[in-house]
Amino acid sequence: MAIRTPDSPRLPQPGWRLLGFASIGLGAGLFAADAPFVVLAAAFVPALIAMIVIGVQGATIPTTDERTTVQEVARETRR
């Protein structure tokens, strides 16, 4: 049986962070190169999606009240 201890909020999945930063970097480079607006918008869309996913993941992290404490697990294993 695994014990869940109170911990700090988890970071978003590295893939979503990488996608967001890469998209922002690509969009910034295209903006500096005077690319058409449609191309810029297409470059920034993955960054917006990544920000939404990261925000949803952050909002769904359980609070400390919902987490199983070490004492609760110890009581269950003694039975």
Buried (B, 14 or more C-beta within 10 A) or exposed (E): EEEEEEEEEEEBEEEBEEBBEBBBEBBEEBBEEEBEEEBBEBBBEBBEBBBEBBEEBEEEEEEEEEEBBEEEBEEEEEE
